[in-house]
Amino acid sequence: MTADDRGSERITVRFPPEPPVLTRQSSRILLAILVELTEIEAPDGPPGKGTHDC
């Protein structure tokens, strides 16, 4: 597609001057989204005491 094919359509993307603050709640939401999008099973929490995979 060339510039002539696109006509006069333009898309403007505006970014904030700095990234937004990542709160505990927003980080949990983002993590839940990432876990849902992956095919690998993720643990619900940190491993219990005495259980080491290494």
Secondary structure, DSSP 4 states (H G I P E B T S, - for coil): --HHHHTT--------SSPPP--HHHHHHHHHHHHHH-SS---SSSPPTT----
